[in-house]
Amino acid sequence: MIVCSCNILSDQDIRAIARDPSYVPPRVAEIYSRLGCNAECGRCVRTIREIIDEATALPTQESVPG
């Protein structure tokens, strides 16, 4: 799903960066920077923050026993 229509950023793009352990805790500004763009109108910032929170709350494959 496209989250940012100004920069054409998808929720998958954001989740991939949010789960990167080198960016803990990831910030919205870092998401834009890693994707090579800047916030334009700002309408997507709240949604990006929610995606970051969801992505970082989920356990990764490495942390799941089994």
PDB file of N, CA, C and O in Angstrom:
ATOM      1  N   MET A   1       0.846  -1.173   0.000  1.00  0.00           N
ATOM      2  CA  MET A   1       0.000   0.000   0.000  1.00  0.00           C
ATOM      3  C   MET A   1       0.897   1.245   0.000  1.00  0.00           C
ATOM      4  O   MET A   1       1.889   1.302   0.727  1.00  0.00           O
ATOM      5  N   ILE A   2       0.547   2.213  -0.802  1.00  0.00           N
ATOM      6  CA  ILE A   2       1.286   3.478  -0.826  1.00  0.00           C
ATOM      7  C   ILE A   2       0.896   4.298   0.406  1.00  0.00           C
ATOM      8  O   ILE A   2      -0.282   4.572   0.636  1.00  0.00           O
ATOM      9  N   VAL A   3       1.885   4.677   1.177  1.00  0.00           N
ATOM     10  CA  VAL A   3       1.672   5.449   2.401  1.00  0.00           C
ATOM     11  C   VAL A   3       1.909   6.929   2.139  1.00  0.00           C
ATOM     12  O   VAL A   3       1.182   7.784   2.645  1.00  0.00           O
ATOM     13  N   CYS A   4       2.934   7.223   1.342  1.00  0.00           N
ATOM     14  CA  CYS A   4       3.290   8.603   1.019  1.00  0.00           C
ATOM     15  C   CYS A   4       3.114   8.803  -0.482  1.00  0.00           C
ATOM     16  O   CYS A   4       3.891   8.283  -1.283  1.00  0.00           O
ATOM     17  N   SER A   5       2.102   9.549  -0.848  1.00  0.00           N
ATOM     18  CA  SER A   5       1.853   9.768  -2.271  1.00  0.00           C
ATOM     19  C   SER A   5       2.808  10.810  -2.870  1.00  0.00           C
ATOM     20  O   SER A   5       3.017  10.822  -4.083  1.00  0.00           O
ATOM     21  N   CYS A   6       3.377  11.668  -2.051  1.00  0.00           N
ATOM     22  CA  CYS A   6       4.339  12.654  -2.563  1.00  0.00           C
ATOM     23  C   CYS A   6       5.624  11.977  -3.041  1.00  0.00           C
ATOM     24  O   CYS A   6       6.177  12.338  -4.080  1.00  0.00           O
ATOM     25  N   ASN A   7       6.094  10.989  -2.269  1.00  0.00           N
ATOM     26  CA  ASN A   7       7.350  10.304  -2.582  1.00  0.00           C
ATOM     27  C   ASN A   7       7.145   8.865  -3.049  1.00  0.00           C
ATOM     28  O   ASN A   7       8.115   8.152  -3.305  1.00  0.00           O
ATOM     29  N   ILE A   8       5.913   8.442  -3.160  1.00  0.00           N
ATOM     30  CA  ILE A   8       5.554   7.080  -3.560  1.00  0.00           C
ATOM     31  C   ILE A   8       6.278   6.051  -2.686  1.00  0.00           C
ATOM     32  O   ILE A   8       7.027   5.212  -3.186  1.00  0.00           O
ATOM     33  N   LEU A   9       6.040   6.132  -1.381  1.00  0.00           N
ATOM     34  CA  LEU A   9       6.621   5.193  -0.424  1.00  0.00           C
ATOM     35  C   LEU A   9       5.553   4.194  -0.007  1.00  0.00           C
ATOM     36  O   LEU A   9       4.418   4.567   0.289  1.00  0.00           O
ATOM     37  N   SER A  10       5.928   2.924   0.014  1.00  0.00           N
ATOM     38  CA  SER A  10       4.978   1.896   0.417  1.00  0.00           C
ATOM     39  C   SER A  10       5.198   1.486   1.866  1.00  0.00           C
ATOM     40  O   SER A  10       6.250   1.748   2.449  1.00  0.00           O
ATOM     41  N   ASP A  11       4.194   0.841   2.431  1.00  0.00           N
ATOM     42  CA  ASP A  11       4.329   0.334   3.792  1.00  0.00           C
ATOM     43  C   ASP A  11       5.440  -0.707   3.866  1.00  0.00           C
ATOM     44  O   ASP A  11       6.106  -0.813   4.896  1.00  0.00           O
ATOM     45  N   GLN A  12       5.658  -1.476   2.806  1.00  0.00           N
ATOM     46  CA  GLN A  12       6.727  -2.467   2.788  1.00  0.00           C
ATOM     47  C   GLN A  12       8.106  -1.807   2.822  1.00  0.00           C
ATOM     48  O   GLN A  12       9.011  -2.303   3.492  1.00  0.00           O
ATOM     49  N   ASP A  13       8.271  -0.694   2.107  1.00  0.00           N
ATOM     50  CA  ASP A  13       9.531   0.057   2.150  1.00  0.00           C
ATOM     51  C   ASP A  13       9.831   0.493   3.577  1.00  0.00           C
ATOM     52  O   ASP A  13      10.954   0.352   4.062  1.00  0.00           O
ATOM     53  N   ILE A  14       8.823   1.017   4.231  1.00  0.00           N
ATOM     54  CA  ILE A  14       8.979   1.549   5.588  1.00  0.00           C
ATOM     55  C   ILE A  14       9.277   0.430   6.570  1.00  0.00           C
ATOM     56  O   ILE A  14      10.171   0.563   7.406  1.00  0.00           O
ATOM     57  N   ARG A  15       8.537  -0.675   6.482  1.00  0.00           N
ATOM     58  CA  ARG A  15       8.762  -1.809   7.393  1.00  0.00           C
ATOM     59  C   ARG A  15      10.175  -2.376   7.250  1.00  0.00           C
ATOM     60  O   ARG A  15      10.809  -2.717   8.249  1.00  0.00           O
ATOM     61  N   ALA A  16      10.663  -2.476   6.037  1.00  0.00           N
ATOM     62  CA  ALA A  16      12.002  -3.026   5.811  1.00  0.00           C
ATOM     63  C   ALA A  16      13.060  -2.196   6.538  1.00  0.00           C
ATOM     64  O   ALA A  16      13.980  -2.750   7.138  1.00  0.00           O
ATOM     65  N   ILE A  17      12.932  -0.895   6.487  1.00  0.00           N
ATOM     66  CA  ILE A  17      13.898  -0.023   7.161  1.00  0.00           C
ATOM     67  C   ILE A  17      13.669  -0.041   8.670  1.00  0.00           C
ATOM     68  O   ILE A  17      14.629  -0.059   9.441  1.00  0.00           O
ATOM     69  N   ALA A  18      12.423  -0.038   9.092  1.00  0.00           N
ATOM     70  CA  ALA A  18      12.110  -0.023  10.526  1.00  0.00           C
ATOM     71  C   ALA A  18      12.632  -1.271  11.229  1.00  0.00           C
ATOM     72  O   ALA A  18      12.959  -1.223  12.415  1.00  0.00           O
ATOM     73  N   ARG A  19      12.714  -2.383  10.512  1.00  0.00           N
ATOM     74  CA  ARG A  19      13.194  -3.631  11.115  1.00  0.00           C
ATOM     75  C   ARG A  19      14.712  -3.766  11.070  1.00  0.00           C
ATOM     76  O   ARG A  19      15.262  -4.725  11.613  1.00  0.00           O
ATOM     77  N   ASP A  20      15.386  -2.830  10.438  1.00  0.00           N
ATOM     78  CA  ASP A  20      16.846  -2.865  10.360  1.00  0.00           C
ATOM     79  C   ASP A  20      17.415  -2.574  11.747  1.00  0.00           C
ATOM     80  O   ASP A  20      17.200  -1.486  12.282  1.00  0.00           O
ATOM     81  N   PRO A  21      18.138  -3.527  12.336  1.00  0.00           N
ATOM     82  CA  PRO A  21      18.638  -3.331  13.703  1.00  0.00           C
ATOM     83  C   PRO A  21      19.641  -2.192  13.858  1.00  0.00           C
ATOM     84  O   PRO A  21      19.894  -1.753  14.980  1.00  0.00           O
ATOM     85  N   SER A  22      20.215  -1.704  12.762  1.00  0.00           N
ATOM     86  CA  SER A  22      21.153  -0.588  12.877  1.00  0.00           C
ATOM     87  C   SER A  22      20.430   0.741  13.081  1.00  0.00           C
ATOM     88  O   SER A  22      21.072   1.755  13.351  1.00  0.00           O
ATOM     89  N   TYR A  23      19.125   0.749  12.959  1.00  0.00           N
ATOM     90  CA  TYR A  23      18.322   1.958  13.174  1.00  0.00           C
ATOM     91  C   TYR A  23      17.325   1.715  14.298  1.00  0.00           C
ATOM     92  O   TYR A  23      16.123   1.597  14.060  1.00  0.00           O
ATOM     93  N   VAL A  24      17.831   1.641  15.517  1.00  0.00           N
ATOM     94  CA  VAL A  24      16.968   1.393  16.668  1.00  0.00           C
ATOM     95  C   VAL A  24      17.114   2.554  17.622  1.00  0.00           C
ATOM     96  O   VAL A  24      18.242   2.860  18.010  1.00  0.00           O
ATOM     97  N   PRO A  25      16.061   3.212  18.020  1.00  0.00           N
ATOM     98  CA  PRO A  25      14.742   3.134  17.411  1.00  0.00           C
ATOM     99  C   PRO A  25      14.700   3.979  16.140  1.00  0.00           C
ATOM    100  O   PRO A  25      15.225   5.092  16.122  1.00  0.00           O
ATOM    101  N   PRO A  26      14.086   3.467  15.085  1.00  0.00           N
ATOM    102  CA  PRO A  26      14.019   4.242  13.847  1.00  0.00           C
ATOM    103  C   PRO A  26      13.124   5.461  13.999  1.00  0.00           C
ATOM    104  O   PRO A  26      12.113   5.419  14.701  1.00  0.00           O
ATOM    105  N   ARG A  27      13.499   6.537  13.343  1.00  0.00           N
ATOM    106  CA  ARG A  27      12.701   7.757  13.356  1.00  0.00           C
ATOM    107  C   ARG A  27      12.171   8.007  11.957  1.00  0.00           C
ATOM    108  O   ARG A  27      12.720   7.504  10.976  1.00  0.00           O
ATOM    109  N   VAL A  28      11.117   8.774  11.870  1.00  0.00           N
ATOM    110  CA  VAL A  28      10.505   9.081  10.581  1.00  0.00           C
ATOM    111  C   VAL A  28      11.535   9.746   9.657  1.00  0.00           C
ATOM    112  O   VAL A  28      11.598   9.424   8.471  1.00  0.00           O
ATOM    113  N   ALA A  29      12.328  10.657  10.186  1.00  0.00           N
ATOM    114  CA  ALA A  29      13.342  11.338   9.367  1.00  0.00           C
ATOM    115  C   ALA A  29      14.336  10.347   8.775  1.00  0.00           C
ATOM    116  O   ALA A  29      14.783  10.523   7.642  1.00  0.00           O
ATOM    117  N   GLU A  30      14.688   9.302   9.532  1.00  0.00           N
ATOM    118  CA  GLU A  30      15.615   8.288   9.027  1.00  0.00           C
ATOM    119  C   GLU A  30      14.991   7.477   7.901  1.00  0.00           C
ATOM    120  O   GLU A  30      15.681   7.086   6.960  1.00  0.00           O
ATOM    121  N   ILE A  31      13.699   7.222   7.991  1.00  0.00           N
ATOM    122  CA  ILE A  31      13.001   6.490   6.934  1.00  0.00           C
ATOM    123  C   ILE A  31      13.130   7.275   5.624  1.00  0.00           C
ATOM    124  O   ILE A  31      13.519   6.725   4.594  1.00  0.00           O
ATOM    125  N   TYR A  32      12.801   8.549   5.681  1.00  0.00           N
ATOM    126  CA  TYR A  32      12.927   9.388   4.476  1.00  0.00           C
ATOM    127  C   TYR A  32      14.359   9.404   3.969  1.00  0.00           C
ATOM    128  O   TYR A  32      14.596   9.247   2.771  1.00  0.00           O
ATOM    129  N   SER A  33      15.304   9.591   4.857  1.00  0.00           N
ATOM    130  CA  SER A  33      16.704   9.666   4.471  1.00  0.00           C
ATOM    131  C   SER A  33      17.169   8.380   3.807  1.00  0.00           C
ATOM    132  O   SER A  33      17.811   8.418   2.757  1.00  0.00           O
ATOM    133  N   ARG A  34      16.851   7.248   4.409  1.00  0.00           N
ATOM    134  CA  ARG A  34      17.265   5.951   3.845  1.00  0.00           C
ATOM    135  C   ARG A  34      16.637   5.696   2.480  1.00  0.00           C
ATOM    136  O   ARG A  34      17.215   4.996   1.648  1.00  0.00           O
ATOM    137  N   LEU A  35      15.450   6.263   2.249  1.00  0.00           N
ATOM    138  CA  LEU A  35      14.778   6.091   0.962  1.00  0.00           C
ATOM    139  C   LEU A  35      15.118   7.199  -0.026  1.00  0.00           C
ATOM    140  O   LEU A  35      14.593   7.227  -1.139  1.00  0.00           O
ATOM    141  N   GLY A  36      15.998   8.113   0.381  1.00  0.00           N
ATOM    142  CA  GLY A  36      16.493   9.144  -0.529  1.00  0.00           C
ATOM    143  C   GLY A  36      15.496  10.248  -0.836  1.00  0.00           C
ATOM    144  O   GLY A  36      15.491  10.796  -1.939  1.00  0.00           O
ATOM    145  N   CYS A  37      14.658  10.574   0.128  1.00  0.00           N
ATOM    146  CA  CYS A  37      13.675  11.634  -0.105  1.00  0.00           C
ATOM    147  C   CYS A  37      13.465  12.446   1.173  1.00  0.00           C
ATOM    148  O   CYS A  37      14.103  12.188   2.194  1.00  0.00           O
ATOM    149  N   ASN A  38      12.578  13.412   1.107  1.00  0.00           N
ATOM    150  CA  ASN A  38      12.246  14.272   2.238  1.00  0.00           C
ATOM    151  C   ASN A  38      10.738  14.340   2.381  1.00  0.00           C
ATOM    152  O   ASN A  38      10.001  14.102   1.424  1.00  0.00           O
ATOM    153  N   ALA A  39      10.283  14.666   3.582  1.00  0.00           N
ATOM    154  CA  ALA A  39       8.851  14.882   3.791  1.00  0.00           C
ATOM    155  C   ALA A  39       8.430  16.077   2.942  1.00  0.00           C
ATOM    156  O   ALA A  39       9.120  17.096   2.900  1.00  0.00           O
ATOM    157  N   GLU A  40       7.315  15.943   2.281  1.00  0.00           N
ATOM    158  CA  GLU A  40       6.797  17.040   1.463  1.00  0.00           C
ATOM    159  C   GLU A  40       5.630  17.717   2.185  1.00  0.00           C
ATOM    160  O   GLU A  40       5.800  18.783   2.778  1.00  0.00           O
ATOM    161  N   CYS A  41       4.455  17.104   2.136  1.00  0.00           N
ATOM    162  CA  CYS A  41       3.280  17.730   2.744  1.00  0.00           C
ATOM    163  C   CYS A  41       3.100  17.343   4.211  1.00  0.00           C
ATOM    164  O   CYS A  41       2.445  18.069   4.959  1.00  0.00           O
ATOM    165  N   GLY A  42       3.674  16.203   4.638  1.00  0.00           N
ATOM    166  CA  GLY A  42       3.605  15.785   6.033  1.00  0.00           C
ATOM    167  C   GLY A  42       2.388  14.967   6.417  1.00  0.00           C
ATOM    168  O   GLY A  42       2.291  14.522   7.561  1.00  0.00           O
ATOM    169  N   ARG A  43       1.452  14.753   5.495  1.00  0.00           N
ATOM    170  CA  ARG A  43       0.248  13.993   5.842  1.00  0.00           C
ATOM    171  C   ARG A  43       0.547  12.542   6.200  1.00  0.00           C
ATOM    172  O   ARG A  43      -0.243  11.918   6.908  1.00  0.00           O
ATOM    173  N   CYS A  44       1.646  11.995   5.738  1.00  0.00           N
ATOM    174  CA  CYS A  44       1.960  10.586   5.962  1.00  0.00           C
ATOM    175  C   CYS A  44       2.746  10.332   7.245  1.00  0.00           C
ATOM    176  O   CYS A  44       2.928   9.175   7.626  1.00  0.00           O
ATOM    177  N   VAL A  45       3.207  11.358   7.908  1.00  0.00           N
ATOM    178  CA  VAL A  45       4.100  11.192   9.059  1.00  0.00           C
ATOM    179  C   VAL A  45       3.455  10.339  10.149  1.00  0.00           C
ATOM    180  O   VAL A  45       4.109   9.448  10.691  1.00  0.00           O
ATOM    181  N   ARG A  46       2.215  10.585  10.477  1.00  0.00           N
ATOM    182  CA  ARG A  46       1.537   9.810  11.522  1.00  0.00           C
ATOM    183  C   ARG A  46       1.450   8.334  11.122  1.00  0.00           C
ATOM    184  O   ARG A  46       1.690   7.454  11.948  1.00  0.00           O
ATOM    185  N   THR A  47       1.112   8.065   9.873  1.00  0.00           N
ATOM    186  CA  THR A  47       1.007   6.685   9.401  1.00  0.00           C
ATOM    187  C   THR A  47       2.371   6.000   9.406  1.00  0.00           C
ATOM    188  O   THR A  47       2.478   4.834   9.787  1.00  0.00           O
ATOM    189  N   ILE A  48       3.401   6.710   8.990  1.00  0.00           N
ATOM    190  CA  ILE A  48       4.753   6.140   9.016  1.00  0.00           C
ATOM    191  C   ILE A  48       5.154   5.816  10.444  1.00  0.00           C
ATOM    192  O   ILE A  48       5.741   4.763  10.695  1.00  0.00           O
ATOM    193  N   ARG A  49       4.851   6.693  11.376  1.00  0.00           N
ATOM    194  CA  ARG A  49       5.161   6.441  12.791  1.00  0.00           C
ATOM    195  C   ARG A  49       4.440   5.183  13.285  1.00  0.00           C
ATOM    196  O   ARG A  49       5.024   4.380  14.013  1.00  0.00           O
ATOM    197  N   GLU A  50       3.175   5.010  12.895  1.00  0.00           N
ATOM    198  CA  GLU A  50       2.417   3.823  13.292  1.00  0.00           C
ATOM    199  C   GLU A  50       3.035   2.557  12.701  1.00  0.00           C
ATOM    200  O   GLU A  50       3.111   1.532  13.379  1.00  0.00           O
ATOM    201  N   ILE A  51       3.472   2.620  11.459  1.00  0.00           N
ATOM    202  CA  ILE A  51       4.108   1.463  10.819  1.00  0.00           C
ATOM    203  C   ILE A  51       5.423   1.132  11.524  1.00  0.00           C
ATOM    204  O   ILE A  51       5.725  -0.039  11.753  1.00  0.00           O
ATOM    205  N   ILE A  52       6.194   2.144  11.862  1.00  0.00           N
ATOM    206  CA  ILE A  52       7.439   1.933  12.600  1.00  0.00           C
ATOM    207  C   ILE A  52       7.139   1.244  13.925  1.00  0.00           C
ATOM    208  O   ILE A  52       7.802   0.270  14.281  1.00  0.00           O
ATOM    209  N   ASP A  53       6.153   1.737  14.653  1.00  0.00           N
ATOM    210  CA  ASP A  53       5.798   1.154  15.956  1.00  0.00           C
ATOM    211  C   ASP A  53       5.366  -0.301  15.812  1.00  0.00           C
ATOM    212  O   ASP A  53       5.762  -1.150  16.610  1.00  0.00           O
ATOM    213  N   GLU A  54       4.557  -0.588  14.799  1.00  0.00           N
ATOM    214  CA  GLU A  54       4.117  -1.968  14.559  1.00  0.00           C
ATOM    215  C   GLU A  54       5.290  -2.865  14.176  1.00  0.00           C
ATOM    216  O   GLU A  54       5.420  -3.977  14.688  1.00  0.00           O
ATOM    217  N   ALA A  55       6.136  -2.384  13.285  1.00  0.00           N
ATOM    218  CA  ALA A  55       7.250  -3.193  12.798  1.00  0.00           C
ATOM    219  C   ALA A  55       8.261  -3.494  13.892  1.00  0.00           C
ATOM    220  O   ALA A  55       8.824  -4.587  13.927  1.00  0.00           O
ATOM    221  N   THR A  56       8.495  -2.556  14.770  1.00  0.00           N
ATOM    222  CA  THR A  56       9.483  -2.768  15.821  1.00  0.00           C
ATOM    223  C   THR A  56       8.903  -3.548  16.990  1.00  0.00           C
ATOM    224  O   THR A  56       9.659  -4.054  17.818  1.00  0.00           O
ATOM    225  N   ALA A  57       7.594  -3.658  17.081  1.00  0.00           N
ATOM    226  CA  ALA A  57       6.958  -4.424  18.153  1.00  0.00           C
ATOM    227  C   ALA A  57       6.922  -5.910  17.840  1.00  0.00           C
ATOM    228  O   ALA A  57       6.825  -6.729  18.753  1.00  0.00           O
ATOM    229  N   LEU A  58       6.997  -6.273  16.559  1.00  0.00           N
ATOM    230  CA  LEU A  58       6.926  -7.674  16.152  1.00  0.00           C
ATOM    231  C   LEU A  58       8.271  -8.351  16.344  1.00  0.00           C
ATOM    232  O   LEU A  58       9.308  -7.760  16.043  1.00  0.00           O
ATOM    233  N   PRO A  59       8.271  -9.601  16.848  1.00  0.00           N
ATOM    234  CA  PRO A  59       9.546 -10.318  16.962  1.00  0.00           C
ATOM    235  C   PRO A  59      10.074 -10.685  15.579  1.00  0.00           C
ATOM    236  O   PRO A  59       9.300 -10.971  14.665  1.00  0.00           O
ATOM    237  N   THR A  60      11.380 -10.674  15.434  1.00  0.00           N
ATOM    238  CA  THR A  60      11.991 -11.060  14.169  1.00  0.00           C
ATOM    239  C   THR A  60      12.191 -12.567  14.158  1.00  0.00           C
ATOM    240  O   THR A  60      12.070 -13.208  15.201  1.00  0.00           O
ATOM    241  N   GLN A  61      12.489 -13.136  13.022  1.00  0.00           N
ATOM    242  CA  GLN A  61      12.724 -14.576  12.897  1.00  0.00           C
ATOM    243  C   GLN A  61      13.852 -15.025  13.820  1.00  0.00           C
ATOM    244  O   GLN A  61      13.775 -16.114  14.390  1.00  0.00           O
ATOM    245  N   GLU A  62      14.901 -14.212  13.982  1.00  0.00           N
ATOM    246  CA  GLU A  62      16.032 -14.585  14.807  1.00  0.00           C
ATOM    247  C   GLU A  62      15.652 -14.681  16.277  1.00  0.00           C
ATOM    248  O   GLU A  62      16.251 -15.466  17.011  1.00  0.00           O
ATOM    249  N   SER A  63      14.675 -13.905  16.725  1.00  0.00           N
ATOM    250  CA  SER A  63      14.326 -13.892  18.138  1.00  0.00           C
ATOM    251  C   SER A  63      13.250 -14.911  18.500  1.00  0.00           C
ATOM    252  O   SER A  63      12.935 -15.079  19.678  1.00  0.00           O
ATOM    253  N   VAL A  64      12.686 -15.589  17.513  1.00  0.00           N
ATOM    254  CA  VAL A  64      11.645 -16.577  17.768  1.00  0.00           C
ATOM    255  C   VAL A  64      12.327 -17.927  18.022  1.00  0.00           C
ATOM    256  O   VAL A  64      13.067 -18.418  17.169  1.00  0.00           O
ATOM    257  N   PRO A  65      12.077 -18.530  19.200  1.00  0.00           N
ATOM    258  CA  PRO A  65      12.706 -19.827  19.476  1.00  0.00           C
ATOM    259  C   PRO A  65      12.181 -20.903  18.533  1.00  0.00           C
ATOM    260  O   PRO A  65      11.026 -20.866  18.109  1.00  0.00           O
ATOM    261  N   GLY A  66      13.024 -21.835  18.221  1.00  0.00           N
ATOM    262  CA  GLY A  66      12.522 -22.924  17.415  1.00  0.00           C
ATOM    263  C   GLY A  66      13.447 -23.373  16.432  1.00  0.00           C
ATOM    264  O   GLY A  66      13.146 -24.297  15.677  1.00  0.00           O
TER     265      GLY A  66
END
